[in-house]
Structures are given as C-alpha cells and as structure tokens.
Amino acid sequence: MKTSSRALLAAFAVAAAVDLVSLLAGAELGHQIAKPLLMPLLAAYAVTLGAPRLLTAALLLGWGGDVLLLSDADWAFLAGMGSFAAGHVCYLVLFGRRRTSPALGALYAAALVGTVALLWPDLPAELRIPVAGYSLLLTAMAYRSSALGLLAGLGGALFLLSDTLIATGVAEWPQLPAPDFWVMLTYVAAQYLLTAGALRAMYGERRTTV
C-alpha cells in the first residue's frame, strides 16, 4: 500500500478516536471538529487505492449527512437522511448484480418489517413515511453489501444497526449510556468495512489492508 494511503488511513483512525473519545467525555467541540473530517479522509484513502467513483460518491454523501446531522433542526435531519439515502443508492449500484443469499435476504426483510412496525407508533407523524422509505433503502443496501464478501457484508449490517439506534432515539425509546458514542462507533466501522470490502473485492488483498 502507498505511503500516502497509510498516512490517510492513520489520519482517519485518529479522527475517529478523537470523535469517539469526545462523545464519551461529553466534549462537544471535539465531536464537532472530528466528525466532519471522517468521511473526507476515508474517501481520500480510497481514492489513493483506485476507488471507483461510486464508492467515493457514497462516502462523500455520507459526509454530507454527517455535517447536516450536526444540527438539531428538523429540516437538517431530513436533508441528512436524504444525503445518506443517495449514498445508499451509490452503494447499491456499486454492488451490481453479484449474487447474494436468499436466506439472508429473508432475514433482512423480517428485520425491516419488524423494526418499522415497532417504531411506527412512536415516531413523529411527519417522519413515519420518510423513515420507512429510508429504512427500506438502507436494508436493501445492507443485504446487497454481502455480495462483496464478509467485510462489506459486516459493514452493511453495522450501518443498519447504527441508523436503527438513531431511529430509536427519534422515537424516544430508552437508550444505552452515551448513545451517540454507539451510533458513531457502529457508523465509522460500517463505512470503513464497506470501503475495505469494496476495494478488496475489486483489487484483491495486495492493494488493501484491514
């Protein structure tokens, strides 16, 4: 792997550590500074390894969602969800028509229906349809990610988990201690694993590391 790639991956790891520690410590300024750096650094790392444009676009659309969700405004939440949704479309196109397990698809479908059904009564009325639509797209991405192998499949599953944690917060369900920490931990791991899995599937192990 190139020296520039290693440096960018290290910078991404440092930014992720700063963000997660800031969330645990309640240091909002650290989170505000570190979070917007994550996806640009990961995207730059991927580009140095010859990432396809769809992967880069997915990561940068994730960055747009990250920045928008730093605001507590309702419009920012919807716009952020839209940015992430566009990123999921990029991922879905990137995955192409590679085969995936029908049994896994059934499990994801059951998880989608069950989660939306449970969340629906507790979601704000104006968010029910957008959240349901986004959940369908996210679940499709998570399922199809397994077409690129174990790494990407785990990344898709963690992305689904991360956004489900956000949805439970919106529905005002009881939360784990430091809920934002768990959301970001699963999200950062998801995006990295999707990136590593996509690069490995396309170029092999010699050009990528985990």
Backbone as numpy.savetxt, mean C-alpha at the origin, in Angstrom:
# Nx Ny Nz CAx CAy CAz Cx Cy Cz
23.71 -5.34 -7.37 22.86 -4.14 -7.37 23.75 -2.90 -7.37
23.33 -1.86 -8.06 24.10 -0.63 -8.19 24.27 0.06 -6.83
25.35 0.84 -6.72 25.59 1.61 -5.50 24.46 2.60 -5.26
23.99 3.24 -6.34 22.89 4.20 -6.19 21.62 3.51 -5.69
21.39 2.29 -6.15 20.21 1.54 -5.70 20.31 1.24 -4.21
21.49 0.81 -3.76 21.68 0.51 -2.34 21.48 1.76 -1.50
21.99 2.89 -1.97 21.87 4.14 -1.22 20.40 4.56 -1.09
19.65 4.43 -2.19 18.24 4.81 -2.15 17.43 3.86 -1.28
17.76 2.58 -1.32 17.06 1.62 -0.47 17.35 1.90 1.00
18.60 2.25 1.30 18.97 2.58 2.68 18.24 3.85 3.13
18.14 4.84 2.24 17.43 6.07 2.58 15.95 5.78 2.84
15.37 4.91 2.03 13.98 4.51 2.25 13.82 3.84 3.61
14.75 2.96 3.97 14.68 2.28 5.26 14.81 3.27 6.41
15.68 4.26 6.27 15.85 5.27 7.32 14.57 6.10 7.46
14.01 6.52 6.32 12.77 7.31 6.37 11.65 6.51 7.00
11.56 5.22 6.67 10.53 4.37 7.26 10.73 4.25 8.77
11.98 4.07 9.20 12.26 3.95 10.64 11.91 5.24 11.37
12.27 6.38 10.78 11.94 7.67 11.40 10.44 7.84 11.52
9.72 7.49 10.47 8.27 7.63 10.48 7.64 6.75 11.56
8.05 5.49 11.62 7.45 4.55 12.57 7.80 4.92 14.01
9.04 5.31 14.26 9.43 5.72 15.61 8.68 6.99 16.01
8.52 7.91 15.05 7.78 9.14 15.34 6.34 8.84 15.73
5.73 7.88 15.05 4.35 7.52 15.38 4.27 6.89 16.76
5.23 6.06 17.12 5.23 5.46 18.45 5.47 6.50 19.53
6.31 7.49 19.22 6.66 8.51 20.21 5.68 9.67 20.25
4.73 9.68 19.32 3.80 10.81 19.27 4.43 12.07 18.73
5.50 11.93 17.95 6.21 13.08 17.38 5.62 13.38 16.00
4.60 14.18 15.97 3.87 14.43 14.73 4.75 15.07 13.66
5.67 15.94 14.06 6.53 16.60 13.08 7.39 15.58 12.33
7.92 14.61 13.06 8.72 13.57 12.41 7.91 12.80 11.39
6.66 12.50 11.72 5.77 11.80 10.79 5.47 12.67 9.57
5.21 13.93 9.79 4.89 14.84 8.70 6.06 14.99 7.74
7.27 14.91 8.26 8.46 15.05 7.40 8.80 13.73 6.70
8.75 12.63 7.45 9.23 11.35 6.91 8.24 10.71 5.94
6.96 10.78 6.23 5.98 10.07 5.40 6.03 10.47 3.92
6.10 11.77 3.59 6.13 12.13 2.17 7.41 11.70 1.44
8.44 11.29 2.18 9.68 10.87 1.54 9.67 9.41 1.12
8.77 8.62 1.70 8.83 7.17 1.56 8.67 6.70 0.12
7.57 7.02 -0.50 7.30 6.48 -1.84 8.22 7.08 -2.91
8.58 8.38 -2.87 9.56 8.86 -3.85 10.90 8.13 -3.75
11.35 7.82 -2.54 12.60 7.10 -2.39 12.47 5.67 -2.92
11.35 5.02 -2.61 11.14 3.66 -3.10 11.01 3.65 -4.62
10.32 4.63 -5.16 10.17 4.72 -6.62 11.52 4.96 -7.28
12.33 5.84 -6.70 13.65 6.11 -7.26 14.53 4.86 -7.22
14.45 4.12 -6.12 15.16 2.85 -6.02 14.74 1.90 -7.14
13.44 1.79 -7.34 12.93 0.89 -8.37 13.38 1.33 -9.76
13.39 2.63 -10.00 13.79 3.15 -11.31 15.24 2.79 -11.61
16.12 2.87 -10.60 17.53 2.53 -10.83 17.71 1.07 -11.21
16.71 0.24 -10.91 16.77 -1.18 -11.26 15.95 -1.50 -12.50
15.55 -0.45 -13.21 14.82 -0.66 -14.46 13.35 -0.95 -14.30
12.73 -0.38 -13.27 11.31 -0.64 -13.02 10.45 -0.22 -14.20
9.43 -1.00 -14.52 8.48 -0.58 -15.56 7.72 0.67 -15.11
7.24 1.41 -16.07 6.57 2.67 -15.75 5.34 2.48 -14.87
4.65 1.37 -15.07 3.44 1.14 -14.27 3.77 0.98 -12.79
4.89 0.34 -12.47 5.30 0.21 -11.08 5.65 1.57 -10.49
6.41 2.34 -11.25 6.76 3.69 -10.80 5.52 4.54 -10.59
4.57 4.44 -11.53 3.33 5.22 -11.42 2.54 4.81 -10.19
2.47 3.50 -9.92 1.73 3.02 -8.75 2.32 3.58 -7.47
3.65 3.60 -7.39 4.31 4.11 -6.18 4.10 5.62 -6.03
4.17 6.35 -7.13 3.99 7.80 -7.05 2.53 8.17 -6.76
1.60 7.37 -7.24 0.20 7.60 -6.87 -0.01 7.29 -5.40
0.72 6.29 -4.87 0.71 6.05 -3.43 1.24 7.24 -2.67
2.29 7.87 -3.21 2.82 9.08 -2.59 1.76 10.19 -2.55
1.02 10.33 -3.65 -0.06 11.32 -3.65 -1.07 11.04 -2.57
-1.44 9.77 -2.40 -2.36 9.41 -1.34 -1.78 9.67 0.03
-0.49 9.38 0.21 0.16 9.63 1.50 0.08 11.09 1.88
0.40 11.95 0.94 0.40 13.39 1.23 -1.01 13.88 1.53
-1.97 13.45 0.74 -3.35 13.90 0.96 -3.88 13.43 2.32
-3.51 12.23 2.74 -4.02 11.70 4.00 -3.33 12.30 5.22
-2.35 13.17 4.99 -1.78 13.91 6.12 -2.78 14.95 6.64
-3.75 15.29 5.79 -4.81 16.22 6.19 -5.98 15.46 6.76
-6.68 16.07 7.70 -7.87 15.45 8.29 -9.16 15.83 7.57
-9.06 16.63 6.52 -10.26 17.10 5.82 -10.93 15.95 5.07
-12.26 15.99 5.01 -13.01 14.94 4.33 -12.64 14.85 2.85
-12.48 16.02 2.19 -12.14 16.02 0.77 -10.78 15.37 0.54
-9.85 15.59 1.49 -8.51 15.02 1.34 -8.55 13.50 1.47
-9.43 12.99 2.34 -9.56 11.54 2.49 -10.07 10.93 1.19
-11.08 11.54 0.58 -11.63 11.01 -0.66 -10.63 11.13 -1.80
-9.92 12.27 -1.85 -8.92 12.45 -2.90 -7.76 11.47 -2.72
-7.36 11.25 -1.47 -6.30 10.29 -1.21 -6.71 8.89 -1.60
-7.96 8.52 -1.29 -8.47 7.21 -1.67 -8.48 7.08 -3.18
-8.82 8.15 -3.89 -8.81 8.14 -5.34 -7.41 7.94 -5.91
-6.43 8.58 -5.27 -5.04 8.43 -5.73 -4.56 7.00 -5.54
-4.87 6.42 -4.38 -4.50 5.03 -4.15 -5.23 4.09 -5.11
-6.49 4.40 -5.40 -7.26 3.57 -6.33 -6.61 3.57 -7.71
-6.15 4.73 -8.16 -5.46 4.81 -9.45 -4.18 3.99 -9.41
-3.50 4.00 -8.25 -2.31 3.17 -8.11 -2.62 1.70 -8.20
-3.74 1.28 -7.63 -4.14 -0.12 -7.71 -4.43 -0.53 -9.15
-5.01 0.38 -9.92 -5.24 0.09 -11.34 -3.91 -0.14 -12.05
-2.92 0.70 -11.73 -1.59 0.50 -12.33 -1.03 -0.86 -11.97
-1.17 -1.24 -10.70 -0.69 -2.56 -10.29 -1.42 -3.67 -11.06
-2.73 -3.55 -11.18 -3.51 -4.59 -11.86 -3.06 -4.75 -13.32
-2.83 -3.63 -13.98 -2.36 -3.71 -15.36 -0.96 -4.32 -15.40
-0.13 -3.95 -14.44 1.23 -4.50 -14.37 1.22 -6.02 -14.19
0.31 -6.52 -13.38 0.25 -7.96 -13.14 -0.17 -8.74 -14.38
-0.87 -8.08 -15.30 -1.23 -8.71 -16.55 -2.18 -9.89 -16.37
-2.01 -10.88 -17.23 -2.91 -12.04 -17.23 -2.26 -13.28 -16.64
-1.25 -13.08 -15.83 -0.63 -14.24 -15.20 -1.64 -14.99 -14.33
-1.46 -16.30 -14.22 -2.43 -17.13 -13.51 -2.34 -16.95 -12.00
-3.49 -17.03 -11.36 -3.57 -16.99 -9.90 -4.51 -18.10 -9.43
-4.45 -18.41 -8.15 -5.22 -19.51 -7.59 -6.70 -19.17 -7.44
-7.60 -19.95 -8.02 -9.04 -19.72 -7.80 -9.44 -19.83 -6.33
-8.79 -20.74 -5.59 -9.11 -20.89 -4.16 -8.75 -19.63 -3.40
-7.59 -19.05 -3.74 -7.19 -17.79 -3.10 -8.18 -16.68 -3.45
-8.64 -16.69 -4.69 -9.63 -15.70 -5.10 -10.91 -15.82 -4.29
-11.33 -17.05 -4.01 -12.53 -17.25 -3.21 -12.34 -16.73 -1.80
-11.15 -16.93 -1.25 -10.86 -16.43 0.10 -10.90 -14.91 0.14
-10.29 -14.29 -0.87 -10.32 -12.82 -0.92 -11.74 -12.30 -1.12
-12.53 -12.97 -1.94 -13.92 -12.54 -2.16 -14.71 -12.63 -0.86
-14.52 -13.71 -0.11 -15.22 -13.86 1.17 -14.79 -12.78 2.15
-13.48 -12.47 2.16 -12.98 -11.42 3.05 -13.57 -10.07 2.68
-13.68 -9.79 1.38 -14.25 -8.52 0.92 -15.70 -8.38 1.36
-16.50 -9.39 1.06 -17.93 -9.32 1.39 -18.13 -9.21 2.90
-17.40 -10.02 3.65 -17.55 -9.98 5.10 -17.14 -8.67 5.71
-16.00 -8.13 5.26 -15.50 -6.87 5.82 -16.42 -5.71 5.51
-16.86 -5.61 4.25 -17.75 -4.50 3.87 -19.07 -4.61 4.61
-19.59 -5.83 4.74 -20.86 -6.01 5.45 -20.76 -5.59 6.91
-19.63 -5.91 7.54 -19.46 -5.55 8.94 -19.23 -4.05 9.13
-18.48 -3.45 8.22 -18.16 -2.02 8.34 -19.34 -1.13 7.96
-20.15 -1.58 7.03 -21.18 -0.74 6.41 -22.03 0.05 7.41
-22.60 -0.56 8.44 -23.48 0.22 9.32 -22.76 1.33 10.09
-21.45 1.17 10.30 -20.70 2.12 11.12 -19.95 3.17 10.33
-19.95 3.04 9.01 -19.30 4.04 8.17 -20.21 5.26 8.00
-19.64 6.48 7.90 -20.47 7.64 7.56 -21.19 7.39 6.25
-22.44 7.80 6.17 -23.28 7.48 5.00 -22.63 7.91 3.69
-21.95 9.06 3.69 -21.38 9.57 2.45 -20.13 8.79 2.01
-19.59 7.96 2.90 -18.39 7.20 2.57 -18.67 5.74 2.25
-19.89 5.29 2.45 -20.17 3.86 2.28 -19.91 3.37 0.86
-20.45 4.06 -0.13 -20.26 3.64 -1.52 -18.80 3.79 -1.94
-18.16 4.96 -1.68 -16.74 5.06 -2.06 -15.86 4.01 -1.40
-16.09 3.72 -0.13 -15.27 2.73 0.56 -15.51 1.33 -0.02
-16.77 1.02 -0.31 -17.07 -0.29 -0.89 -16.43 -0.45 -2.27
-16.51 0.58 -3.09 -15.89 0.52 -4.41 -14.38 0.41 -4.33
-13.79 1.20 -3.44 -12.34 1.13 -3.26 -11.93 -0.23 -2.74
-12.71 -0.79 -1.82 -12.39 -2.10 -1.26 -12.39 -3.19 -2.33
-13.32 -3.10 -3.26 -13.38 -4.07 -4.35 -12.10 -4.00 -5.20
-11.68 -2.78 -5.53 -10.48 -2.60 -6.34 -9.24 -3.06 -5.58
-9.15 -2.68 -4.30 -8.01 -3.07 -3.47 -7.92 -4.58 -3.33
-9.05 -5.23 -3.11 -9.04 -6.69 -2.95 -8.63 -7.37 -4.25
-9.09 -6.84 -5.38 -8.68 -7.40 -6.67 -7.17 -7.27 -6.84
-6.61 -6.12 -6.47 -5.16 -5.93 -6.56 -4.43 -6.91 -5.65
-4.92 -7.05 -4.41 -4.27 -7.96 -3.46 -4.27 -9.39 -3.99
-5.39 -9.81 -4.52 -5.50 -11.16 -5.08 -4.58 -11.34 -6.27
-4.62 -10.42 -7.21 -3.83 -10.56 -8.43 -2.33 -10.41 -8.18
-1.95 -9.77 -7.09 -0.52 -9.60 -6.79 0.18 -10.95 -6.64
-0.57 -11.95 -6.21 0.03 -13.27 -6.03 0.51 -13.87 -7.34
0.08 -13.32 -8.46 0.53 -13.81 -9.77 2.02 -13.59 -9.97
2.60 -12.63 -9.24 4.03 -12.34 -9.36 4.87 -13.10 -8.35
4.26 -13.97 -7.55 5.03 -14.75 -6.60 4.73 -14.38 -5.16
5.46 -15.03 -4.27 5.19 -14.90 -2.84 5.41 -13.48 -2.32
6.51 -12.85 -2.71 6.80 -11.51 -2.20 5.69 -10.53 -2.54
5.34 -10.46 -3.80 4.28 -9.54 -4.22 2.95 -9.93 -3.60
2.69 -11.24 -3.50 1.44 -11.68 -2.88 1.32 -11.24 -1.44
2.42 -11.35 -0.69 2.42 -10.86 0.69 2.22 -9.35 0.73
2.84 -8.66 -0.22 2.67 -7.21 -0.29 1.22 -6.81 -0.50
0.55 -7.51 -1.43 -0.86 -7.22 -1.67 -1.71 -7.48 -0.45
-1.43 -8.59 0.25 -2.20 -8.92 1.45 -2.00 -7.88 2.55
-0.76 -7.41 2.70 -0.49 -6.39 3.73 -1.12 -5.05 3.36
-1.18 -4.74 2.07 -1.86 -3.50 1.65 -3.33 -3.57 2.03
-3.94 -4.72 1.80 -5.34 -4.91 2.17 -5.52 -4.76 3.68
-4.62 -5.35 4.45 -4.69 -5.24 5.91 -4.54 -3.80 6.36
-3.57 -3.09 5.79 -3.34 -1.69 6.18 -4.57 -0.83 5.96
-5.16 -0.95 4.77 -6.33 -0.11 4.48 -7.57 -0.56 5.25
-7.63 -1.84 5.60 -8.73 -2.29 6.46 -8.61 -1.68 7.85
-7.39 -1.54 8.34 -7.18 -0.88 9.64 -7.64 0.58 9.57
-7.36 1.24 8.45 -7.83 2.62 8.29 -9.36 2.66 8.31
-9.97 1.73 7.60 -11.44 1.70 7.52 -12.07 1.47 8.88
-11.45 0.62 9.71 -12.02 0.40 11.04 -11.93 1.66 11.89
-10.87 2.46 11.64 -10.77 3.74 12.34 -11.85 4.71 11.90
-12.11 4.75 10.59 -13.17 5.62 10.07 -14.52 5.19 10.63
-14.71 3.89 10.79 -15.96 3.36 11.35 -16.03 3.48 12.87
-14.95 4.00 13.46 -14.85 4.22 14.91 -14.97 2.92 15.70
-14.37 1.86 15.15 -14.26 0.62 15.90 -13.13 0.75 16.92
-13.11 -0.10 17.95 -11.98 -0.10 18.89 -10.67 -0.35 18.14
-9.63 0.38 18.54 -8.36 0.31 17.83 -7.24 -0.26 18.70
-6.22 -0.80 18.04 -5.00 -1.20 18.72 -4.30 0.03 19.29
-3.46 -0.14 20.31 -2.63 0.99 20.75 -1.79 1.51 19.58
-1.60 2.82 19.50 -0.84 3.45 18.41 -1.32 2.96 17.05
-2.59 3.17 16.72 -3.14 2.61 15.47 -2.42 3.08 14.22
-1.98 4.34 14.19 -1.30 4.84 12.99 0.02 4.11 12.75
0.67 3.66 13.81 1.90 2.89 13.67 1.63 1.60 12.90
0.58 0.89 13.25 0.27 -0.38 12.59 -0.16 -0.17 11.16
-0.88 0.92 10.90 -1.27 1.24 9.52 -0.03 1.48 8.67
0.90 2.30 9.17 2.09 2.61 8.39 3.04 1.43 8.29
3.16 0.64 9.33 4.04 -0.52 9.29 3.60 -1.49 8.19
2.32 -1.80 8.16 1.83 -2.73 7.15 1.86 -2.10 5.75
1.62 -0.80 5.66 1.64 -0.12 4.37 3.04 -0.07 3.77
4.01 0.34 4.59 5.39 0.44 4.09 5.90 -0.94 3.66
5.62 -1.95 4.48 6.02 -3.31 4.12 5.33 -3.75 2.84
4.06 -3.39 2.69 3.30 -3.78 1.49 3.92 -3.20 0.23
4.18 -1.91 0.24 4.72 -1.26 -0.96 6.11 -1.78 -1.29
6.93 -2.03 -0.27 8.26 -2.58 -0.53 8.16 -3.98 -1.13
7.33 -4.83 -0.54 7.22 -6.20 -1.03 6.63 -6.25 -2.44
5.66 -5.39 -2.73 5.13 -5.32 -4.09 6.22 -4.91 -5.07
7.03 -3.94 -4.67 8.12 -3.48 -5.53 9.16 -4.58 -5.73
9.61 -5.18 -4.63 10.62 -6.23 -4.72 10.09 -7.43 -5.50
8.84 -7.77 -5.26 8.26 -8.91 -5.96 8.13 -8.66 -7.45
7.71 -7.45 -7.82 7.57 -7.12 -9.24 8.93 -7.13 -9.93
9.93 -6.53 -9.30 11.26 -6.48 -9.90 11.85 -7.88 -10.02
11.66 -8.69 -9.01 12.20 -10.04 -9.06 11.51 -10.88 -10.13
10.20 -10.73 -10.26 9.46 -11.49 -11.26 9.91 -11.11 -12.67
10.30 -9.85 -12.85 10.64 -9.39 -14.19 12.12 -9.55 -14.53
12.98 -9.42 -13.52 14.41 -9.40 -13.80 15.21 -10.46 -13.08
14.60 -11.20 -12.16 15.32 -12.24 -11.45 16.01 -11.72 -10.20
16.61 -12.62 -9.45 17.19 -12.28 -8.16 18.48 -11.48 -8.27
19.22 -11.61 -9.36 20.52 -10.98 -9.44 20.45 -9.46 -9.41
19.33 -8.90 -9.88 19.23 -7.44 -9.92 18.45 -6.86 -8.75
17.96 -7.68 -7.90 17.17 -7.20 -6.77 17.58 -7.90 -5.49
17.28 -7.27 -4.38 17.49 -7.87 -3.08 16.24 -7.70 -2.25
16.11 -8.49 -1.21 14.96 -8.40 -0.31 15.45 -7.94 1.04
